[in-house]
Amino acid sequence: MTQRLRAGDLALVAVGGAVGAVLRWGLGEVTPDGSGFPWTTFAINVAGCLALGLLPIAVARDHRLTLLLGPGLLGGFTTVSTYADQARGLTADGHAGLAGTYVVCTLAAALAAAAVGRRLAHRSEPEDALT
């Protein structure tokens, strides 16, 4: 069952996405990746995945807050496009092994962070909410 798109929902995602993108950009400016392994983008993506896993704690079943923080803020904060472009750039610069390491490590760490966040979120739920 699909829900009808509502202007208010779209605005929440847009505002959250704008804030998340600015936060990501700001972190990149304050702590640029430099040459070699793109640590800043790696950390941003892993932290964002952990936060996505923890999201159920923060939103407490509030549809609007879920939209603002999930696909909005965290969707704008984390970035697959930068991750892919950095891997492409490393490969183009003759660092295919480092690019492969970056791709695999980012994927593994992001999945692990999301799983840890989800587990922590479920631990904090009341017992009756789990049944």
N, CA, C and O atoms as a Tinker XYZ file with bonds, in Angstrom:
   524  protein
     1  N      0.841000   -1.174000    0.000000    73     2
     2  CA     0.000000    0.000000    0.000000    64     1     3
     3  C      0.892000    1.244000    0.000000    63     2     4     5
     4  O      1.706000    1.423000    0.906000    81     3
     5  N      0.744000    2.082000   -0.987000    73     3     6
     6  CA     1.539000    3.302000   -1.062000    64     5     7
     7  C      0.744000    4.469000   -0.503000    63     6     8     9
     8  O     -0.477000    4.544000   -0.640000    81     7
     9  N      1.475000    5.375000    0.128000    73     7    10
    10  CA     0.844000    6.576000    0.659000    64     9    11
    11  C      0.946000    7.685000   -0.369000    63    10    12    13
    12  O      1.866000    7.719000   -1.186000    81    11
    13  N      0.003000    8.571000   -0.313000    73    11    14
    14  CA     0.014000    9.724000   -1.191000    64    13    15
    15  C      1.082000   10.716000   -0.713000    63    14    16    17
    16  O      1.216000   10.973000    0.483000    81    15
    17  N      1.822000   11.255000   -1.651000    73    15    18
    18  CA     2.848000   12.232000   -1.327000    64    17    19
    19  C      2.197000   13.508000   -0.806000    63    18    20    21
    20  O      1.296000   14.064000   -1.434000    81    19
    21  N      2.664000   13.956000    0.341000    73    19    22
    22  CA     2.121000   15.183000    0.937000    64    21    23
    23  C      3.198000   16.257000    0.914000    63    22    24    25
    24  O      4.373000   15.973000    1.145000    81    23
    25  N      2.796000   17.478000    0.638000    73    23    26
    26  CA     3.729000   18.598000    0.537000    64    25    27
    27  C      4.501000   18.783000    1.839000    63    26    28    29
    28  O      5.696000   19.079000    1.811000    81    27
    29  N      3.836000   18.613000    2.973000    73    27    30
    30  CA     4.514000   18.771000    4.256000    64    29    31
    31  C      5.607000   17.740000    4.449000    63    30    32    33
    32  O      6.673000   18.050000    4.980000    81    31
    33  N      5.344000   16.497000    4.013000    73    31    34
    34  CA     6.348000   15.442000    4.108000    64    33    35
    35  C      7.546000   15.763000    3.221000    63    34    36    37
    36  O      8.696000   15.595000    3.625000    81    35
    37  N      7.260000   16.224000    2.014000    73    35    38
    38  CA     8.328000   16.590000    1.088000    64    37    39
    39  C      9.180000   17.724000    1.664000    63    38    40    41
    40  O     10.405000   17.715000    1.537000    81    39
    41  N      8.530000   18.686000    2.287000    73    39    42
    42  CA     9.263000   19.803000    2.892000    64    41    43
    43  C     10.160000   19.324000    4.038000    63    42    44    45
    44  O     11.288000   19.798000    4.176000    81    43
    45  N      9.674000   18.399000    4.851000    73    43    46
    46  CA    10.483000   17.870000    5.946000    64    45    47
    47  C     11.736000   17.161000    5.435000    63    46    48    49
    48  O     12.829000   17.355000    5.969000    81    47
    49  N     11.571000   16.343000    4.404000    73    47    50
    50  CA    12.712000   15.636000    3.828000    64    49    51
    51  C     13.680000   16.641000    3.198000    63    50    52    53
    52  O     14.896000   16.502000    3.333000    81    51
    53  N     13.148000   17.638000    2.520000    73    51    54
    54  CA    14.001000   18.641000    1.866000    64    53    55
    55  C     14.801000   19.448000    2.886000    63    54    56    57
    56  O     16.001000   19.661000    2.710000    81    55
    57  N     14.146000   19.892000    3.940000    73    55    58
    58  CA    14.850000   20.668000    4.972000    64    57    59
    59  C     15.904000   19.805000    5.655000    63    58    60    61
    60  O     17.047000   20.230000    5.824000    81    59
    61  N     15.518000   18.591000    6.048000    73    59    62
    62  CA    16.482000   17.685000    6.674000    64    61    63
    63  C     17.645000   17.373000    5.749000    63    62    64    65
    64  O     18.798000   17.347000    6.180000    81    63
    65  N     17.343000   17.135000    4.473000    73    63    66
    66  CA    18.393000   16.836000    3.497000    64    65    67
    67  C     19.354000   17.999000    3.316000    63    66    68    69
    68  O     20.563000   17.804000    3.197000    81    67
    69  N     18.813000   19.201000    3.297000    73    67    70
    70  CA    19.667000   20.383000    3.158000    64    69    71
    71  C     20.590000   20.528000    4.364000    63    70    72    73
    72  O     21.780000   20.801000    4.210000    81    71
    73  N     20.049000   20.347000    5.548000    73    71    74
    74  CA    20.867000   20.452000    6.768000    64    73    75
    75  C     21.938000   19.357000    6.783000    63    74    76    77
    76  O     23.098000   19.627000    7.095000    81    75
    77  N     21.550000   18.120000    6.445000    73    75    78
    78  CA    22.513000   17.020000    6.419000    64    77    79
    79  C     23.620000   17.245000    5.406000    63    78    80    81
    80  O     24.786000   16.966000    5.684000    81    79
    81  N     23.259000   17.750000    4.227000    73    79    82
    82  CA    24.268000   18.012000    3.196000    64    81    83
    83  C     25.229000   19.108000    3.631000    63    82    84    85
    84  O     26.430000   19.015000    3.374000    81    83
    85  N     24.723000   20.135000    4.279000    73    83    86
    86  CA    25.590000   21.213000    4.767000    64    85    87
    87  C     26.512000   20.694000    5.869000    63    86    88    89
    88  O     27.689000   21.054000    5.915000    81    87
    89  N     25.982000   19.849000    6.757000    73    87    90
    90  CA    26.826000   19.252000    7.792000    64    89    91
    91  C     27.947000   18.414000    7.181000    63    90    92    93
    92  O     29.101000   18.497000    7.602000    81    91
    93  N     27.591000   17.610000    6.187000    73    91    94
    94  CA    28.597000   16.773000    5.519000    64    93    95
    95  C     29.641000   17.645000    4.839000    63    94    96    97
    96  O     30.838000   17.393000    4.972000    81    95
    97  N     29.210000   18.649000    4.125000    73    95    98
    98  CA    30.129000   19.550000    3.444000    64    97    99
    99  C     31.037000   20.248000    4.459000    63    98   100   101
   100  O     32.246000   20.350000    4.251000    81    99
   101  N     30.448000   20.729000    5.557000    73    99   102
   102  CA    31.225000   21.415000    6.585000    64   101   103
   103  C     32.292000   20.528000    7.191000    63   102   104   105
   104  O     33.422000   20.971000    7.398000    81   103
   105  N     31.951000   19.282000    7.479000    73   103   106
   106  CA    32.949000   18.353000    8.011000    64   105   107
   107  C     34.077000   18.112000    7.016000    63   106   108   109
   108  O     35.242000   17.993000    7.394000    81   107
   109  N     33.717000   18.043000    5.752000    73   107   110
   110  CA    34.728000   17.875000    4.708000    64   109   111
   111  C     35.638000   19.084000    4.592000    63   110   112   113
   112  O     36.815000   18.948000    4.260000    81   111
   113  N     35.106000   20.258000    4.859000    73   111   114
   114  CA    35.918000   21.470000    4.829000    64   113   115
   115  C     36.830000   21.560000    6.047000    63   114   116   117
   116  O     37.991000   21.950000    5.932000    81   115
   117  N     36.306000   21.201000    7.201000    73   115   118
   118  CA    37.075000   21.272000    8.446000    64   117   119
   119  C     38.145000   20.179000    8.485000    63   118   120   121
   120  O     39.263000   20.410000    8.945000    81   119
   121  N     37.793000   19.000000    8.003000    73   119   122
   122  CA    38.706000   17.853000    8.018000    64   121   123
   123  C     38.726000   17.230000    6.625000    63   122   124   125
   124  O     38.088000   16.201000    6.402000    81   123
   125  N     39.447000   17.837000    5.688000    73   123   126
   126  CA    39.468000   17.279000    4.329000    64   125   127
   127  C     40.141000   15.908000    4.297000    63   126   128   129
   128  O     41.005000   15.603000    5.120000    81   127
   129  N     39.731000   15.096000    3.338000    73   127   130
   130  CA    40.269000   13.749000    3.198000    64   129   131
   131  C     41.757000   13.744000    2.888000    63   130   132   133
   132  O     42.477000   12.874000    3.378000    81   131
   133  N     42.230000   14.671000    2.104000    73   131   134
   134  CA    43.636000   14.660000    1.702000    64   133   135
   135  C     43.895000   13.527000    0.727000    63   134   136   137
   136  O     42.975000   13.045000    0.066000    81   135
   137  N     45.141000   13.104000    0.638000    73   135   138
   138  CA    45.451000   11.998000   -0.267000    64   137   139
   139  C     45.399000   10.686000    0.518000    63   138   140   141
   140  O     45.495000   10.671000    1.745000    81   139
   141  N     45.250000    9.619000   -0.202000    73   139   142
   142  CA    45.169000    8.315000    0.443000    64   141   143
   143  C     43.740000    7.943000    0.785000    63   142   144   145
   144  O     42.799000    8.322000    0.087000    81   143
   145  N     43.592000    7.215000    1.842000    73   143   146
   146  CA    42.277000    6.709000    2.250000    64   145   147
   147  C     41.367000    7.877000    2.632000    63   146   148   149
   148  O     41.771000    8.726000    3.426000    81   147
   149  N     40.154000    7.941000    2.090000    73   147   150
   150  CA    39.224000    9.048000    2.378000    64   149   151
   151  C     38.556000    8.893000    3.754000    63   150   152   153
   152  O     37.383000    8.531000    3.838000    81   151
   153  N     39.298000    9.163000    4.815000    73   151   154
   154  CA    38.822000    8.926000    6.169000    64   153   155
   155  C     37.602000    9.759000    6.546000    63   154   156   157
   156  O     36.723000    9.265000    7.252000    81   155
   157  N     37.528000   10.993000    6.101000    73   155   158
   158  CA    36.403000   11.851000    6.489000    64   157   159
   159  C     35.098000   11.299000    5.942000    63   158   160   161
   160  O     34.126000   11.156000    6.683000    81   159
   161  N     35.067000   10.991000    4.658000    73   159   162
   162  CA    33.846000   10.443000    4.056000    64   161   163
   163  C     33.512000    9.090000    4.665000    63   162   164   165
   164  O     32.345000    8.787000    4.912000    81   163
   165  N     34.524000    8.286000    4.905000    73   163   166
   166  CA    34.328000    6.991000    5.555000    64   165   167
   167  C     33.645000    7.184000    6.911000    63   166   168   169
   168  O     32.651000    6.522000    7.207000    81   167
   169  N     34.178000    8.088000    7.729000    73   167   170
   170  CA    33.614000    8.335000    9.060000    64   169   171
   171  C     32.202000    8.892000    8.981000    63   170   172   173
   172  O     31.340000    8.508000    9.772000    81   171
   173  N     31.957000    9.783000    8.046000    73   171   174
   174  CA    30.619000   10.347000    7.869000    64   173   175
   175  C     29.621000    9.238000    7.535000    63   174   176   177
   176  O     28.547000    9.164000    8.134000    81   175
   177  N     29.971000    8.392000    6.596000    73   175   178
   178  CA    29.046000    7.332000    6.184000    64   177   179
   179  C     28.808000    6.310000    7.294000    63   178   180   181
   180  O     27.680000    5.854000    7.481000    81   179
   181  N     29.851000    5.948000    8.026000    73   179   182
   182  CA    29.693000    4.986000    9.123000    64   181   183
   183  C     28.868000    5.602000   10.255000    63   182   184   185
   184  O     27.967000    4.955000   10.790000    81   183
   185  N     29.171000    6.840000   10.619000    73   183   186
   186  CA    28.400000    7.519000   11.674000    64   185   187
   187  C     26.935000    7.684000   11.260000    63   186   188   189
   188  O     26.034000    7.511000   12.080000    81   187
   189  N     26.703000    8.015000    9.998000    73   187   190
   190  CA    25.334000    8.153000    9.508000    64   189   191
   191  C     24.572000    6.840000    9.553000    63   190   192   193
   192  O     23.384000    6.821000    9.875000    81   191
   193  N     25.246000    5.741000    9.234000    73   191   194
   194  CA    24.589000    4.429000    9.286000    64   193   195
   195  C     24.288000    4.016000   10.723000    63   194   196   197
   196  O     23.245000    3.420000   10.993000    81   195
   197  N     25.192000    4.328000   11.639000    73   195   198
   198  CA    24.921000    4.067000   13.053000    64   197   199
   199  C     23.692000    4.867000   13.498000    63   198   200   201
   200  O     22.808000    4.337000   14.171000    81   199
   201  N     23.649000    6.131000   13.118000    73   199   202
   202  CA    22.506000    6.980000   13.480000    64   201   203
   203  C     21.207000    6.469000   12.864000    63   202   204   205
   204  O     20.157000    6.520000   13.505000    81   203
   205  N     21.269000    5.980000   11.633000    73   203   206
   206  CA    20.068000    5.402000   11.021000    64   205   207
   207  C     19.593000    4.180000   11.798000    63   206   208   209
   208  O     18.392000    3.978000   11.974000    81   207
   209  N     20.535000    3.372000   12.260000    73   207   210
   210  CA    20.164000    2.220000   13.075000    64   209   211
   211  C     19.538000    2.624000   14.398000    63   210   212   213
   212  O     18.647000    1.946000   14.908000    81   211
   213  N     20.013000    3.738000   14.951000    73   211   214
   214  CA    19.491000    4.247000   16.226000    64   213   215
   215  C     18.194000    5.045000   16.058000    63   214   216   217
   216  O     17.539000    5.367000   17.049000    81   215
   217  N     17.829000    5.359000   14.854000    73   215   218
   218  CA    16.691000    6.234000   14.589000    64   217   219
   219  C     15.413000    5.854000   15.334000    63   218   220   221
   220  O     14.716000    6.751000   15.808000    81   219
   221  N     15.073000    4.585000   15.460000    73   219   222
   222  CA    13.835000    4.262000   16.185000    64   221   223
   223  C     13.796000    4.802000   17.616000    63   222   224   225
   224  O     12.716000    5.092000   18.130000    81   223
   225  N     14.948000    4.941000   18.265000    73   223   226
   226  CA    14.972000    5.503000   19.616000    64   225   227
   227  C     14.554000    6.969000   19.581000    63   226   228   229
   228  O     13.775000    7.422000   20.418000    81   227
   229  N     15.071000    7.689000   18.623000    73   227   230
   230  CA    14.859000    9.134000   18.558000    64   229   231
   231  C     13.456000    9.523000   18.117000    63   230   232   233
   232  O     12.903000   10.510000   18.601000    81   231
   233  N     12.892000    8.767000   17.221000    73   231   234
   234  CA    11.637000    9.220000   16.619000    64   233   235
   235  C     10.392000    8.758000   17.352000    63   234   236   237
   236  O      9.335000    9.371000   17.207000    81   235
   237  N     10.487000    7.709000   18.123000    73   235   238
   238  CA     9.347000    7.207000   18.904000    64   237   239
   239  C      8.051000    7.192000   18.084000    63   238   240   241
   240  O      7.005000    7.662000   18.531000    81   239
   241  N      8.154000    6.653000   16.906000    73   239   242
   242  CA     6.993000    6.459000   16.021000    64   241   243
   243  C      6.331000    7.753000   15.551000    63   242   244   245
   244  O      5.131000    7.776000   15.278000    81   243
   245  N      7.094000    8.803000   15.461000    73   243   246
   246  CA     6.610000   10.079000   14.941000    64   245   247
   247  C      6.968000   10.149000   13.459000    63   246   248   249
   248  O      8.134000   10.315000   13.101000    81   247
   249  N      5.967000   10.022000   12.613000    73   247   250
   250  CA     6.153000    9.973000   11.165000    64   249   251
   251  C      6.932000   11.186000   10.653000    63   250   252   253
   252  O      7.819000   11.039000    9.812000    81   251
   253  N      6.618000   12.346000   11.137000    73   251   254
   254  CA     7.285000   13.562000   10.644000    64   253   255
   255  C      8.743000   13.626000   11.078000    63   254   256   257
   256  O      9.609000   14.025000   10.299000    81   255
   257  N      9.012000   13.240000   12.299000    73   255   258
   258  CA    10.393000   13.240000   12.763000    64   257   259
   259  C     11.206000   12.173000   12.035000    63   258   260   261
   260  O     12.388000   12.371000   11.755000    81   259
   261  N     10.580000   11.060000   11.733000    73   259   262
   262  CA    11.240000   10.014000   10.953000    64   261   263
   263  C     11.651000   10.553000    9.583000    63   262   264   265
   264  O     12.773000   10.316000    9.135000    81   263
   265  N     10.753000   11.275000    8.919000    73   263   266
   266  CA    11.066000   11.844000    7.607000    64   265   267
   267  C     12.170000   12.895000    7.698000    63   266   268   269
   268  O     13.078000   12.924000    6.867000    81   267
   269  N     12.088000   13.744000    8.696000    73   267   270
   270  CA    13.077000   14.810000    8.861000    64   269   271
   271  C     14.469000   14.236000    9.107000    63   270   272   273
   272  O     15.441000   14.670000    8.490000    81   271
   273  N     14.565000   13.250000   10.017000    73   271   274
   274  CA    15.867000   12.720000   10.404000    64   273   275
   275  C     16.372000   11.593000    9.505000    63   274   276   277
   276  O     17.569000   11.528000    9.223000    81   275
   277  N     15.490000   10.708000    9.049000    73   275   278
   278  CA    15.906000    9.549000    8.251000    64   277   279
   279  C     16.287000    9.918000    6.832000    63   278   280   281
   280  O     17.453000   10.208000    6.566000    81   279
   281  N     15.327000    9.914000    5.910000    73   279   282
   282  CA    15.673000   10.253000    4.528000    64   281   283
   283  C     16.111000   11.712000    4.377000    63   282   284   285
   284  O     16.797000   12.060000    3.416000    81   283
   285  N     15.716000   12.556000    5.320000    73   283   286
   286  CA    16.118000   13.956000    5.258000    64   285   287
   287  C     17.541000   14.164000    5.723000    63   286   288   289
   288  O     18.475000   14.095000    4.923000    81   287
   289  N     17.716000   14.417000    7.011000    73   287   290
   290  CA    19.022000   14.754000    7.580000    64   289   291
   291  C     20.081000   13.698000    7.289000    63   290   292   293
   292  O     21.142000   14.014000    6.751000    81   291
   293  N     19.801000   12.451000    7.639000    73   291   294
   294  CA    20.809000   11.402000    7.459000    64   293   295
   295  C     20.986000   11.023000    5.995000    63   294   296   297
   296  O     22.071000   10.609000    5.586000    81   295
   297  N     19.922000   11.162000    5.204000    73   295   298
   298  CA    20.056000   10.936000    3.767000    64   297   299
   299  C     20.953000   11.975000    3.116000    63   298   300   301
   300  O     21.717000   11.662000    2.203000    81   299
   301  N     20.858000   13.217000    3.588000    73   299   302
   302  CA    21.730000   14.265000    3.075000    64   301   303
   303  C     23.136000   14.191000    3.636000    63   302   304   305
   304  O     24.096000   14.587000    2.975000    81   303
   305  N     23.259000   13.682000    4.856000    73   303   306
   306  CA    24.550000   13.604000    5.530000    64   305   307
   307  C     25.425000   12.495000    4.947000    63   306   308   309
   308  O     26.595000   12.725000    4.642000    81   307
   309  N     24.871000   11.309000    4.794000    73   307   310
   310  CA    25.632000   10.202000    4.217000    64   309   311
   311  C     25.661000   10.375000    2.704000    63   310   312   313
   312  O     24.816000   11.067000    2.136000    81   311
   313  N     26.625000    9.752000    2.060000    73   311   314
   314  CA    26.753000    9.982000    0.629000    64   313   315
   315  C     27.347000    8.792000   -0.104000    63   314   316   317
   316  O     28.481000    8.387000    0.153000    81   315
   317  N     26.580000    8.251000   -1.003000    73   315   318
   318  CA    27.100000    7.190000   -1.861000    64   317   319
   319  C     27.828000    7.811000   -3.050000    63   318   320   321
   320  O     28.807000    7.244000   -3.537000    81   319
   321  N     27.367000    8.958000   -3.520000    73   319   322
   322  CA    27.983000    9.560000   -4.697000    64   321   323
   323  C     29.431000    9.972000   -4.429000    63   322   324   325
   324  O     30.302000    9.739000   -5.267000    81   323
   325  N     29.697000   10.579000   -3.277000    73   323   326
   326  CA    31.074000   10.965000   -2.959000    64   325   327
   327  C     31.937000    9.725000   -2.758000    63   326   328   329
   328  O     33.077000    9.666000   -3.218000    81   327
   329  N     31.384000    8.746000   -2.072000    73   327   330
   330  CA    32.076000    7.474000   -1.837000    64   329   331
   331  C     32.468000    6.830000   -3.168000    63   330   332   333
   332  O     33.606000    6.392000   -3.336000    81   331
   333  N     31.533000    6.775000   -4.104000    73   331   334
   334  CA    31.807000    6.170000   -5.412000    64   333   335
   335  C     32.809000    7.004000   -6.202000    63   334   336   337
   336  O     33.697000    6.453000   -6.853000    81   335
   337  N     32.677000    8.320000   -6.152000    73   335   338
   338  CA    33.594000    9.184000   -6.888000    64   337   339
   339  C     35.013000    9.084000   -6.317000    63   338   340   341
   340  O     35.988000    9.095000   -7.069000    81   339
   341  N     35.125000    8.990000   -5.006000    73   339   342
   342  CA    36.455000    8.857000   -4.409000    64   341   343
   343  C     37.096000    7.529000   -4.790000    63   342   344   345
   344  O     38.293000    7.472000   -5.071000    81   343
   345  N     36.305000    6.464000   -4.801000    73   343   346
   346  CA    36.831000    5.162000   -5.223000    64   345   347
   347  C     37.263000    5.219000   -6.690000    63   346   348   349
   348  O     38.304000    4.670000   -7.051000    81   347
   349  N     36.474000    5.874000   -7.529000    73   347   350
   350  CA    36.829000    6.032000   -8.938000    64   349   351
   351  C     38.113000    6.836000   -9.076000    63   350   352   353
   352  O     38.987000    6.493000   -9.872000    81   351
   353  N     38.224000    7.914000   -8.289000    73   351   354
   354  CA    39.419000    8.748000   -8.342000    64   353   355
   355  C     40.679000    8.010000   -7.902000    63   354   356   357
   356  O     41.738000    8.155000   -8.512000    81   355
   357  N     40.556000    7.223000   -6.842000    73   355   358
   358  CA    41.697000    6.430000   -6.397000    64   357   359
   359  C     42.143000    5.455000   -7.482000    63   358   360   361
   360  O     43.339000    5.281000   -7.718000    81   359
   361  N     41.179000    4.824000   -8.134000    73   359   362
   362  CA    41.489000    3.876000   -9.206000    64   361   363
   363  C     42.157000    4.598000  -10.375000    63   362   364   365
   364  O     43.153000    4.121000  -10.919000    81   363
   365  N     41.605000    5.745000  -10.756000    73   363   366
   366  CA    42.170000    6.519000  -11.870000    64   365   367
   367  C     43.589000    6.989000  -11.569000    63   366   368   369
   368  O     44.399000    7.146000  -12.482000    81   367
   369  N     43.891000    7.215000  -10.291000    73   367   370
   370  CA    45.229000    7.648000   -9.895000    64   369   371
   371  C     46.190000    6.483000   -9.695000    63   370   372   373
   372  O     47.309000    6.671000   -9.218000    81   371
   373  N     45.754000    5.277000  -10.060000    73   371   374
   374  CA    46.630000    4.118000   -9.967000    64   373   375
   375  C     46.621000    3.425000   -8.613000    63   374   376   377
   376  O     47.528000    2.653000   -8.301000    81   375
   377  N     45.612000    3.696000   -7.819000    73   375   378
   378  CA    45.515000    3.085000   -6.485000    64   377   379
   379  C     44.299000    2.154000   -6.411000    63   378   380   381
   380  O     43.445000    2.302000   -5.537000    81   379
   381  N     44.234000    1.203000   -7.330000    73   379   382
   382  CA    43.086000    0.301000   -7.400000    64   381   383
   383  C     42.941000   -0.524000   -6.124000    63   382   384   385
   384  O     41.823000   -0.764000   -5.669000    81   383
   385  N     44.043000   -0.955000   -5.549000    73   383   386
   386  CA    43.982000   -1.735000   -4.306000    64   385   387
   387  C     43.403000   -0.919000   -3.161000    63   386   388   389
   388  O     42.581000   -1.417000   -2.392000    81   387
   389  N     43.830000    0.329000   -3.046000    73   387   390
   390  CA    43.300000    1.206000   -2.008000    64   389   391
   391  C     41.822000    1.497000   -2.263000    63   390   392   393
   392  O     41.025000    1.548000   -1.327000    81   391
   393  N     41.462000    1.686000   -3.524000    73   391   394
   394  CA    40.058000    1.919000   -3.866000    64   393   395
   395  C     39.205000    0.714000   -3.468000    63   394   396   397
   396  O     38.132000    0.876000   -2.888000    81   395
   397  N     39.677000   -0.478000   -3.776000    73   395   398
   398  CA    38.947000   -1.685000   -3.394000    64   397   399
   399  C     38.825000   -1.827000   -1.890000    63   398   400   401
   400  O     37.774000   -2.205000   -1.373000    81   399
   401  N     39.913000   -1.519000   -1.189000    73   399   402
   402  CA    39.886000   -1.557000    0.278000    64   401   403
   403  C     38.869000   -0.562000    0.812000    63   402   404   405
   404  O     38.108000   -0.877000    1.728000    81   403
   405  N     38.854000    0.640000    0.241000    73   403   406
   406  CA    37.907000    1.682000    0.651000    64   405   407
   407  C     36.461000    1.234000    0.443000    63   406   408   409
   408  O     35.620000    1.401000    1.326000    81   407
   409  N     36.182000    0.669000   -0.716000    73   407   410
   410  CA    34.821000    0.210000   -1.027000    64   409   411
   411  C     34.391000   -0.888000   -0.050000    63   410   412   413
   412  O     33.309000   -0.815000    0.532000    81   411
   413  N     35.222000   -1.880000    0.122000    73   411   414
   414  CA    34.873000   -3.007000    0.990000    64   413   415
   415  C     34.775000   -2.571000    2.454000    63   414   416   417
   416  O     33.825000   -2.930000    3.149000    81   415
   417  N     35.745000   -1.808000    2.912000    73   415   418
   418  CA    35.733000   -1.369000    4.317000    64   417   419
   419  C     34.549000   -0.455000    4.618000    63   418   420   421
   420  O     33.936000   -0.566000    5.679000    81   419
   421  N     34.224000    0.442000    3.696000    73   419   422
   422  CA    33.075000    1.323000    3.915000    64   421   423
   423  C     31.798000    0.511000    3.997000    63   422   424   425
   424  O     30.987000    0.711000    4.902000    81   423
   425  N     31.616000   -0.396000    3.067000    73   423   426
   426  CA    30.410000   -1.217000    3.074000    64   425   427
   427  C     30.321000   -2.051000    4.351000    63   426   428   429
   428  O     29.272000   -2.091000    4.994000    81   427
   429  N     31.401000   -2.708000    4.716000    73   427   430
   430  CA    31.399000   -3.557000    5.917000    64   429   431
   431  C     31.169000   -2.733000    7.186000    63   430   432   433
   432  O     30.363000   -3.111000    8.037000    81   431
   433  N     31.869000   -1.620000    7.310000    73   431   434
   434  CA    31.731000   -0.794000    8.510000    64   433   435
   435  C     30.349000   -0.143000    8.590000    63   434   436   437
   436  O     29.774000   -0.042000    9.674000    81   435
   437  N     29.823000    0.294000    7.462000    73   435   438
   438  CA    28.497000    0.913000    7.450000    64   437   439
   439  C     27.412000   -0.102000    7.829000    63   438   440   441
   440  O     26.505000    0.212000    8.601000    81   439
   441  N     27.507000   -1.302000    7.289000    73   439   442
   442  CA    26.534000   -2.344000    7.641000    64   441   443
   443  C     26.650000   -2.722000    9.109000    63   442   444   445
   444  O     25.638000   -2.902000    9.787000    81   443
   445  N     27.865000   -2.844000    9.598000    73   443   446
   446  CA    28.072000   -3.180000   11.014000    64   445   447
   447  C     27.538000   -2.061000   11.910000    63   446   448   449
   448  O     26.895000   -2.336000   12.923000    81   447
   449  N     27.797000   -0.817000   11.549000    73   447   450
   450  CA    27.314000    0.313000   12.350000    64   449   451
   451  C     25.792000    0.356000   12.383000    63   450   452   453
   452  O     25.199000    0.595000   13.435000    81   451
   453  N     25.153000    0.126000   11.234000    73   451   454
   454  CA    23.692000    0.107000   11.189000    64   453   455
   455  C     23.140000   -1.030000   12.046000    63   454   456   457
   456  O     22.133000   -0.860000   12.733000    81   455
   457  N     23.794000   -2.179000   12.004000    73   455   458
   458  CA    23.344000   -3.323000   12.808000    64   457   459
   459  C     23.501000   -3.035000   14.302000    63   458   460   461
   460  O     22.620000   -3.368000   15.094000    81   459
   461  N     24.618000   -2.419000   14.686000    73   459   462
   462  CA    24.829000   -2.063000   16.096000    64   461   463
   463  C     23.780000   -1.053000   16.529000    63   462   464   465
   464  O     23.189000   -1.191000   17.600000    81   463
   465  N     23.547000   -0.045000   15.712000    73   463   466
   466  CA    22.525000    0.947000   16.034000    64   465   467
   467  C     21.152000    0.325000   16.176000    63   466   468   469
   468  O     20.404000    0.662000   17.094000    81   467
   469  N     20.820000   -0.572000   15.280000    73   467   470
   470  CA    19.514000   -1.244000   15.342000    64   469   471
   471  C     19.388000   -2.087000   16.605000    63   470   472   473
   472  O     18.349000   -2.088000   17.264000    81   471
   473  N     20.461000   -2.805000   16.931000    73   471   474
   474  CA    20.442000   -3.634000   18.140000    64   473   475
   475  C     20.284000   -2.760000   19.384000    63   474   476   477
   476  O     19.508000   -3.093000   20.280000    81   475
   477  N     21.007000   -1.656000   19.444000    73   475   478
   478  CA    20.885000   -0.740000   20.582000    64   477   479
   479  C     19.486000   -0.137000   20.651000    63   478   480   481
   480  O     18.934000    0.033000   21.738000    81   479
   481  N     18.920000    0.181000   19.506000    73   479   482
   482  CA    17.574000    0.749000   19.475000    64   481   483
   483  C     16.553000   -0.261000   19.996000    63   482   484   485
   484  O     15.646000    0.100000   20.746000    81   483
   485  N     16.701000   -1.517000   19.601000    73   483   486
   486  CA    15.754000   -2.536000   20.060000    64   485   487
   487  C     15.930000   -2.867000   21.536000    63   486   488   489
   488  O     14.963000   -3.238000   22.202000    81   487
   489  N     17.138000   -2.740000   22.055000    73   487   490
   490  CA    17.363000   -2.971000   23.487000    64   489   491
   491  C     16.667000   -1.921000   24.337000    63   490   492   493
   492  O     16.268000   -2.199000   25.468000    81   491
   493  N     16.521000   -0.728000   23.802000    73   491   494
   494  CA    15.931000    0.343000   24.595000    64   493   495
   495  C     14.403000    0.354000   24.529000    63   494   496   497
   496  O     13.757000    1.113000   25.253000    81   495
   497  N     13.820000   -0.487000   23.661000    73   495   498
   498  CA    12.361000   -0.545000   23.575000    64   497   499
   499  C     11.776000   -1.242000   24.793000    63   498   500   501
   500  O     12.377000   -2.179000   25.320000    81   499
   501  N     10.617000   -0.797000   25.240000    73   499   502
   502  CA     9.958000   -1.501000   26.340000    64   501   503
   503  C      9.600000   -2.919000   25.896000    63   502   504   505
   504  O      9.384000   -3.162000   24.709000    81   503
   505  N      9.537000   -3.841000   26.835000    73   503   506
   506  CA     9.253000   -5.240000   26.538000    64   505   507
   507  C      7.936000   -5.426000   25.789000    63   506   508   509
   508  O      7.864000   -6.253000   24.880000    81   507
   509  N      6.901000   -4.682000   26.145000    73   507   510
   510  CA     5.609000   -4.870000   25.479000    64   509   511
   511  C      5.632000   -4.389000   24.040000    63   510   512   513
   512  O      4.785000   -4.808000   23.250000    81   511
   513  N      6.591000   -3.504000   23.659000    73   511   514
   514  CA     6.674000   -3.032000   22.281000    64   513   515
   515  C      7.271000   -4.083000   21.367000    63   514   516   517
   516  O      7.100000   -4.016000   20.150000    81   515
   517  N      7.970000   -5.054000   21.939000    73   515   518
   518  CA     8.621000   -6.077000   21.137000    64   517   519
   519  C      7.684000   -7.209000   20.741000    63   518   520   521
   520  O      8.005000   -7.980000   19.837000    81   519
   521  N      6.564000   -7.322000   21.378000    73   519   522
   522  CA     5.655000   -8.431000   21.067000    64   521   523
   523  C      4.568000   -8.016000   20.124000    63   522   524
   524  O      3.721000   -8.832000   19.762000    81   523
